[in-house]
Amino acid sequence: MTSDQHTHHAIDYIELGATDLAAARTFYERAFGWKFTDYGPEYLGIQRAGGGEAGGLTSLCKVVTGGPLVILYSEDLDATLASVKRAGGRIVKEPFAFPGGRRFHFMDPSGNELAVWSEKGGLSLDQAD
C-alpha cells in the first residue's frame, strides 16, 4: 500500500480481538463477505475492497467490551441484519432510526460489539427531539 492511499490523521486500520480466530473469520465472511490475508495462527488481515487492508483480527484469550464502537455502512440495512443473524451474530440493539438513517448493534462470536447503519429511513433533525 502506498502513502497516497492513506489520509493524514484519519482512522486507517481497525483491529478486532478474536477468542477463536477461525470462528471470527467464518462469521465475518458469512455476514459481510469479507476476505482475509492469513498471517499465521494468530492474525488475519481484513482486505479492503480497493486493495490493501482495512484492519485485522488478532487472537486474544479474552475480549474486553466497552471500547470504541466500530460502525459499518450498509446499502440495505434489513438484508444486512438478516445476514448477521444467519452468520450467528447476536443482535443487541434492534434497528432504530436516528437523524441521518437507521442502525442496529450486534455482538460477534468473540463478544465484540459493532453496529451497522444505513442512510435510508432515518429521523429528520426536527423529529429527533
C-alpha positions as CSV (number, residue, x, y, z in Angstrom):
1,M,0.0,0.0,0.0
2,T,1.5,3.4,-0.9
3,S,1.3,6.5,1.2
4,D,-1.2,8.2,-1.3
5,Q,-3.8,5.6,-0.2
6,H,-3.7,6.9,3.4
7,T,-5.2,10.1,4.8
8,H,-3.3,12.1,7.3
9,H,-4.9,11.8,10.8
10,A,-7.8,9.7,9.5
11,I,-8.6,6.3,11.0
12,D,-6.5,4.0,8.9
13,Y,-6.8,0.5,10.4
14,I,-9.0,-1.3,13.0
15,E,-8.1,-4.4,14.9
16,L,-10.6,-6.6,16.5
17,G,-9.8,-9.2,19.1
18,A,-11.0,-12.8,18.5
19,T,-11.1,-15.6,21.1
20,D,-11.5,-18.1,18.2
21,L,-9.9,-16.8,15.0
22,A,-11.4,-19.4,12.8
23,A,-14.9,-18.8,14.1
24,A,-14.4,-15.0,13.7
25,R,-13.2,-15.4,10.2
26,T,-16.2,-17.6,9.3
27,F,-18.6,-15.1,10.9
28,Y,-17.3,-12.1,9.0
29,E,-17.1,-14.0,5.7
30,R,-20.7,-15.1,6.0
31,A,-22.1,-11.9,7.4
32,F,-20.3,-9.3,5.3
33,G,-18.4,-11.2,2.6
34,W,-15.1,-10.1,4.0
35,K,-11.9,-11.5,2.6
36,F,-8.8,-12.1,4.7
37,T,-5.0,-12.3,4.4
38,D,-3.7,-15.1,6.5
39,Y,-0.6,-14.1,8.5
40,G,-0.4,-17.3,10.6
41,P,-2.3,-18.8,13.5
42,E,-2.7,-15.5,15.4
43,Y,-3.6,-12.8,12.9
44,L,-5.8,-12.2,9.8
45,G,-5.7,-9.0,7.8
46,I,-9.1,-7.7,6.6
47,Q,-8.8,-7.0,2.9
48,R,-10.0,-3.6,1.7
49,A,-12.2,-3.8,-1.5
50,G,-10.0,-1.4,-3.4
51,G,-6.7,-3.0,-2.3
52,G,-4.7,-3.1,0.9
53,E,-6.2,-3.8,4.3
54,A,-8.8,-2.0,6.4
55,G,-7.9,-3.9,9.6
56,G,-7.3,-7.2,11.2
57,L,-8.4,-9.9,13.5
58,T,-5.9,-10.7,16.3
59,S,-6.1,-13.8,18.5
60,L,-6.8,-13.0,22.2
61,C,-7.6,-15.1,25.2
62,K,-10.3,-12.6,26.2
63,V,-12.1,-9.7,24.5
64,V,-12.8,-6.6,26.6
65,T,-16.0,-4.9,25.8
66,G,-17.0,-1.3,26.1
67,G,-14.3,0.3,23.9
68,P,-14.8,2.3,20.7
69,L,-17.8,1.3,18.6
70,V,-16.9,0.3,15.1
71,I,-19.8,1.2,12.8
72,L,-20.1,-0.4,9.3
73,Y,-22.2,1.0,6.5
74,S,-24.9,-0.9,4.6
75,E,-26.9,0.0,1.5
76,D,-29.6,-2.4,2.7
77,L,-29.9,-2.5,6.5
78,D,-32.6,-5.1,6.6
79,A,-30.6,-7.5,4.4
80,T,-27.5,-6.9,6.4
81,L,-29.4,-7.6,9.6
82,A,-30.6,-10.9,8.2
83,S,-27.1,-11.8,7.1
84,V,-25.6,-11.0,10.6
85,K,-28.3,-13.2,12.2
86,R,-27.7,-16.1,9.7
87,A,-24.0,-15.9,10.4
88,G,-24.6,-16.3,14.1
89,G,-24.3,-12.7,15.3
90,R,-26.3,-11.7,18.4
91,I,-28.4,-8.6,17.9
92,V,-28.0,-6.4,21.0
93,K,-30.0,-3.3,19.6
94,E,-32.7,-3.9,17.1
95,P,-32.8,-1.4,14.1
96,F,-33.7,2.1,15.2
97,A,-34.0,5.4,13.5
98,F,-31.7,8.4,14.2
99,P,-31.0,11.7,12.4
100,G,-29.5,10.6,9.2
101,G,-30.6,7.0,9.0
102,R,-31.1,3.7,10.8
103,R,-28.8,1.3,12.6
104,F,-28.5,-1.8,14.7
105,H,-25.9,-3.2,17.0
106,F,-24.6,-6.8,17.2
107,M,-22.1,-8.9,19.0
108,D,-19.7,-11.1,17.0
109,P,-18.7,-14.7,18.3
110,S,-15.9,-13.2,20.4
111,G,-18.1,-10.6,22.1
112,N,-17.1,-7.5,20.1
113,E,-20.0,-5.1,19.7
114,L,-20.2,-3.4,16.3
115,A,-23.0,-1.5,14.6
116,V,-24.3,-1.2,11.1
117,W,-26.0,1.9,9.7
118,S,-27.9,2.9,6.6
119,E,-29.0,6.3,5.3
120,K,-32.5,5.2,4.5
121,G,-35.4,5.6,6.8
122,G,-33.9,7.9,9.5
123,L,-35.5,10.7,11.5
124,S,-35.2,14.2,10.4
125,L,-33.5,16.5,12.8
126,D,-36.8,18.1,14.0
127,Q,-38.2,14.6,14.7
128,A,-35.3,13.5,16.8
129,D,-36.3,15.7,19.8
